[in-house]
């Protein structure tokens, strides 16, 4: 067994801690600038069909505090259960409005007035909802229960066929 000096042990421990924190931070946000949103959407559509769910597309970026806040909140009860029970979720990195812009435009103008933004569609790519007015751009100020109430009301409107579905642009 090799015994390292205290200085080397401390440097090694700090390096490991930094790597773990970086991985935690990346897992927390979920916006991978190198991800392929077309591939992710196809996988989410398959999952949505298999599990009888809708698809929730979340547009954002790691640098955005409201994007990070929304992602934390969708992991908290009761919103986590609502999301998990009803949606296959994908995150689409839009960088600083310079990444995946063509993909985002297939939904209309979801990021024009701020991120995070969302789109909700069914397994057949019919769009029920797209946030186009910056509705989630102040997510850090939103309460988890309020967000949950909003999603529950939207799901009820979809179930009651109160929302008109439109096709996604190709």
Secondary structure, DSSP 8 states (H G I E B T S, - for coil): -----HHHHHHHHHHHHHHHHHHHHHHHH---TT--HHHHHHHHHHHHHHHT-EEEEEEE-TT-HHHHHHHHHTTSTTHHHHHHHHEEEEEEE-TTTTSSHHHHHTTSSTTTT-SSEEEEE-TT-EEEEE--S-TTTTGGGS-HHHHHHHHHHHHHHHHTT-S--EE---
